[in-house]
């Protein structure tokens, strides 16, 4: 029996994607992509379109993509591949698109796959034929490599500024607490007295290295891939140095194969963020410990703590805990991209589309973590009385006693170490401090000990004696904090 198809039963012809956000309703019958589909008789399957599209995340590159296109258009006009009027049309059109995106009036289309095709298609809609000439002497391979370098460079500049701000906050608090004693730990056991300021300055040093690593990475990434085209360069008479200069790069990349396939700059950036995150995590761990009742060294402000839904008394250091946790994401992002890149032959492969989400995610985690840590450090209150009370606990001045034995009766250090160990055992047995032993008890272990030994057994004398360069003597800490604050105020700090 015949079963004629009525007009209402006929499948609707799929629509070509547009930059205005129109999408196909029949994924399995999509037409070929109008940007690259001339060689194809049919479009991609629905799942292929989904896995292939990157616009959901790479739209973050829109500013960099427009900057790159503006520079490319200016170069094309300079070498005669665009007329001056065409370049102006392109320039005006791109600025208009930028305004639309800023205003939230630009609808991104998944059918156009990525940020490059979305912007190019909208440009062609706005200005016509001139927009279609923009991609002359350019591939998406060198285009995305350029956009991504610009984005990472911008991110490095922003994060470097945040690191500087946190260093300044730490150095300011270090100067405030340059003379305040606290226990220094090894193995989380009380070891020797230090000052709270000295402890905070240790993190300034770590962050300084983090900032230097990011700046080193920036210097290495600051080469322009634009003009490398798909992988082999181009036959057009382009001026790559003009484009590189226009975008603030130091020079063009030297090898077109490397330029389009390289993601070392992203990996190096993530590596530097991983080390930065590790340092932030260590500081977070200490803040969590210091806020706990057994320590009670610091109190975080209400702005960076939360309460409990059942225990009314709780004040939890959630900001520090979340910073500590976000570091796992940063390190995971680094390892994830490393695994993407480890098996790729030259030149470009679509695998590298997976480079952006790890970088975007790690950047967001680092940015949030730095902001939260800066707020915690600026707002925290130090319990200096509690720190001082524990600074001499656990025979923390035992090393000072051993040093006195080397310096005054001139015992060999190993002998002095042994004598001090016996005196610690004696004090421990009596449940008292070293300073509470009598001179006679000490002389029973080492006859050359005299009454001046007691001068070195106080926390204050221990701190004052640590005058070696980089040591914890309050005068040292004051000077170091002042030097850091002065350096951080310099223009290129």
N, C-alpha and C positions, 0 to 999 in steps of 0.2 A: 504494500500500500504506500502510495506516495505521501511524503510528509513535507510539503513545501515550507521553506523558510520565509516567514513574513518579514517585513521591514523592521518590525520591533524586535525580531529575534536576531537580526544581523549584529555581529560584534561592531562596536563603535571603533572607527579608525583611531589608532593612538595618535596623540598630539605630539608635535615636536616640542622638546623642552625649551623654555625661554628663561631669560634672566628675571622675568617678572614673577617667577615662582610657580608657573603652570607645570604640573607633573602628569606623567602617564598614569592612567587608571588600570591598564592591562599590562602588568610588568612582563608577562611572558611573551608579549607581542610588541615590545618596544622597538622603535625605529633606531637606526644607528645614530650615534652621537653626531650632531651636526658639526662639531669642532674637529673630529678626527675620523668620522665614519664613512668617508668616501670609498674606502676599500671594502666595506662591509655591506652585505646584503640584508642583514637583520641586526636588530639591536641585542643587547645583552639580556640574559635571563634576569628575572627579578632579583634572585639571590646574588647574582654577579653584580648587579647595579648596587645592591646594598653593601657588599663587601668591598667594592671598588671605590665607592664614594668616601671622601674625606672632609666634606664641607662642614659636617657637624663639629669638627674640632679645628680644622685648619683655617676657618674663618678668622681665628685670632691673628692671622698673618695679614689682615687686609691693609693695615697701615703700611707695612713693609712692602706689600705687593704693589700698592699704588706708588710708593716712593721709587721702587725699582722701575716701574713702567714710565714714570715721569722722566727719569734719567735716561732710560733706553730711547724714549721718543726724542728727547733733546739731542741725543747722540745721532740717531737716524737722520734728523734734520741737518745736523752739522756736516754729515758726510754726503748729503744729497739724496738719501733714500726716502725721505719725506720732504714735502714742501713746507715752508714756514707756516703757511695757513693750515696745513694738515696737522702739524705739530701743535699749533695753538688750539685747534679743535680737540685734539686728544687731551691736551693739558686741561682745558676748560672742562671737558667731559669727566676726566678723572677727579678733578676737584669737586665737581657736582656729585659724583658717586660717593666721595668721601663724606660730603655733607649729609647725603642720604643715610649712609651707614651710621654716622654719628647721631642722627636724629631718630634712628630706629625705623626708617622708612624703606629700607632695602630688604627684600625677601630673598633669602638664599635658597637656591634650588639644588636638590640632591641629584637631579638628572644632569646637571652641569658638573657634577663630580666634586670640584674643588674650588678654592678661592680664586684661582687664576682664571678658570673658565667662566665663573660667575661674573667677575668684574669685566672680563673681555666681552662677554655676550651683552651685558648691560651697556657697555661703552658703545658697541656697534649699534644697539638699538637707539641710543641717544644721538649719535653723530653720523651713523651710516658708514660709508665706504672707508673713511679715514680710520675708523676704529679697527677695521679688518686688516689694516696695514701695520698695526702696532707690533704684531708678532714676527715681523720680518727679522731675520738673523737671530731669532731667539727660539729656544725650546722650553717646554715646561721643566726640563731637567736642570738647565742652568738658572731658570727663573726661580724655582723653588729653593735651589741651593743658595741663591742670593737672598731671597726673602728670609730663609731660616737663619742665615748668618746675621742678617740685620736684626732679627728678633732676639737671638741669643746675645748679640752685642748690647742691645737695649736692656735686656734682662740683667746682664752683668753690671751695667752701669747703675741700675736701680738697686740691686742687691749690694753692690759695693758701698753705695751711699747708706744703706741700712746698717751694714756692718760698722761703718764709721760712726754712726749714731750710737750704736750699742757700745762700741769701744769708749766713746766719750762718756756715756753714762757710767760704765764700769770704772773708768779712771776718776771720775768725779766722786763716786762713792769710795774709791780706794783712798783718795786724798782725805776725805772725811774721816776714814777709819785707819789712817796710817799708823797710829800708835796703839790701837785697840787689840789686845791679845786674844788669841783663840788657839785651840789645840790644832797642831798640824798632824796629819794622819799618814801612816803607811799601813797597808792591809786593813784599813778602817780601824786601826788601833792607834791610840794616842802615841805620838812619836816625839815631837819637839814643839815648843811654843813657836808660833808665827803670829803675824798680825793679820787681821781681817783684810786690811788694805792690800797686803802682799798676796793673799789668796786671790782676791779679785783681779789683781794685775796679771796673775798667771793666765787668766782668760783673755785679757787684752792681748797678750803675746800670741795666744792661739789664734784669735780672730785676725790679728795682723797678718799671720801666715796665710790664713784663708783668703783674705783680701788680696794678698800678693799673688796667690795661685790663680784667682779669678782674673786679675789684671794680666798675668802671663798668658792665660788662655785667650783673653781678648786680643792681645797682640798677635798671637798666632792665627786666630781666625780672621784677622782683618785684611783679607785678600778677597778680591771680587771675582766670583765665577762667571758673571754675566758676559756673554760673548763666546762661551765654550759651546753653546748650542746643545745638541743632543748628546754628543760625546767627542766629536772629531773637529770641533771648530766650525767656521762658516766660510763660504766663498765670498760673502759680501765684504766690502771695504770698510769695516767698522773701526771705531776708535775705542778700544777697551780701556785705555788709560783715562779718557775723558769720563766714561761711565764710572770707573772706580773712584775717581776724584769727586765726582758729583755726589756719590753715595758715602763719602767719608772713609773709603778704604785706602790702605797704604799703597796698594798695587793690584794689578790683575793677578789671578792665579796663573801658574806657569805651565800647567799641563791640563788639557781639556778633559782627558779621561779621569784624572784624579779629581778635578774640580766638581764634576757632576755626581761622582760616587762617594766622595769624602764626607764622612760624618764624624771624623775625629774631633772636630770642634765641639760637637754636641756631647760626645763622650767625655772629653776633657772637662767641659763645663759641669756635667753630672758628677764626675769624679771629685771636682773641687767642692761641689755642693754636698757630696757625701761626707767629706772631711769636715766641712763647716757644720753639717748636721750632727756629726759625731761629737763635736765640741759643745754644741748647744745641748745635746742630750746629756753629756757629762754634767754640765752646769744645772740642767733641769733635775737630774738625779740628786745633786747636792741640795738644791732648794727643797725638794721633797723631803729629804732626810732632815734638813735644818728646821723645817716646819713641824716635824713630828715632836711629840711630847718629850721623848727621851733626850732630844737635842735642844729644841726650843731656842735655836740661835737666831732665827729671823721670823718675822711675821709678814706674810704677804697681805696686800691691801684687799679690801672687799671687791675691788674691780677685777681681780685676777684669781678669785677663789669662788667656790660654790658650796652650797649646803647639802644636807641629806633630806630625803623625803620622809624618813622615819626617825632619824636621830637629830633632835633639835640643836644639839651642842656642836655639831660637826662644822668645820671650816676646811674644805678640801682644796689642795693645791692643784686643781684640775688643769690650769693653764700650763704649768710645768709638766704635768703628766702627758698632756696632749702634744707638747713640743717633743718630748721624749719619744712618743709613739710615731709622730710624723717622720722622724728620721728613718724609720724602717721603710716607709714609702719612698723616700728619696734614694736610699741605697738600692731598693728593689727596682726603681726606675733605671738606675745606672746599670744594674746587672741585666735587666730586660733588654735594653738597647744594645748592650755588648753582645748578647746572644743573637739578636737580629743581625748584627753586622759581621759576625765572625766567619760566616761561610759564603759571603757574596763575592762572585767573580766580578771583574770590571766589565761594563761600567755601571750604569744605573740599573737597578732592579726595583720592582714595585715594593719589595720588602721594606725599602727605606721610607715608605709612607708611614710605617709604624714608628718613625723616629720622633714624631712631634708630641704625641700624647705623653710619653714619659717625661719629656723636657717641660711641657706645660704643667704637668702634675707636680714635678719636683720643684719647679719655680714657685708655684702657688704655695706649696708646703713650706719652702724656705722663707718666702716673704712673710707668711703668717707667723712662722716661728720666730723670726727676728723681731717682728713688731711686738709679739707677746712677751718675748724675753726682755726687750728694752723697757716695756711698761712695768714688768715685775721688778727689774733692778732699780728703776727710778723710784718706785713706790714702796719698796720693802722697808721695814723697820728692823734694825739690828738690835738684838738683846745682848749688849756688850757685857753686862754683868754675868750672864750665864756663860758666855764664851770665856771670860776671864776666870771664872770659877773652875772650869774644866781644863784650862790651858796648862795647868801644872799637874793634872791628874796622871795616874799611871807612870809615876816617876819620870815625867817628861824632861826634867833637867839632868837626867843621868849622863847624857852626853857632855854636858857642861862640867860635870864632876870629872869625867874621864879626861876632858881637855885640860882641866886644871892640873891633874896629876902629870900630864905630859909637859905642861908649861912651867910649873913651879918646881917640883922635885925631879922633873925631867925623866920620868919613867918612860920606857918604850910604850908605844900606844897599845900593843897587844897586852902588855902587863897591866897598863892602866885600865884597859877594857875588862880584864879578869878581876881586878880589884873592885872596880865599880859594880860588876855583876854580883860579887859577894856582898857588897854593901846593900844592893837592891834586895837581895834575898833576905838579908838581916832585917831591913825595914819592912819587907812584906810579912815576915814572920811576926814582927811586933805590931803589924797593922798600923804603920805610921809612914809619914813622908821621909824622904832622905834628910831633909833639914831638921827633922825631929830626933834623929840619932844624936847621941852625945859625942863630943870630941873623943872621949876615951874609947867609946865603942868603935869609932872609925879608926883610931890609932891601933886598936887591937888587930885590925885587918892590914893596915899599912901605917907603920910608925912615922913616916915622913909627913903625914897629913897634919896641918896646923889649923888654927882658928879661921884663917882667911878663906878656908874652903866654903864657909857658909855664905860668903859674899856672892858666890856664883850659883847658888841653889835657888834663887828667886826667878820667877818668870820674867820680871822686868830686866834683871841683869842678863838673863839668857838672850832676850831680844836685843838688848843694846849691844851685846858682844858680836852679833852676826853682821859685821860690817864689810865682809868681803863683797866684791862686786856682784850684784844680783841677789844679795842676802836680804834677810827680813828685818834688819835693824830699822827702827822707825824713821831715822834720818834718810836711809836709803829709799824707803818706800815713799816718803814725801817727795824726794827729788825725782824718783821715777814717775810718780803720778803727775807731777808738774810738767815734766818733759813730755809725757804722752799728751797731756792736754794742750800744750803748746804746739806739738806736731800736728795734732788733729785740727787745730785752728788754721793751719796753713792752707793756702789755696788748693794745692794739689795733694792734700792729705788723703 
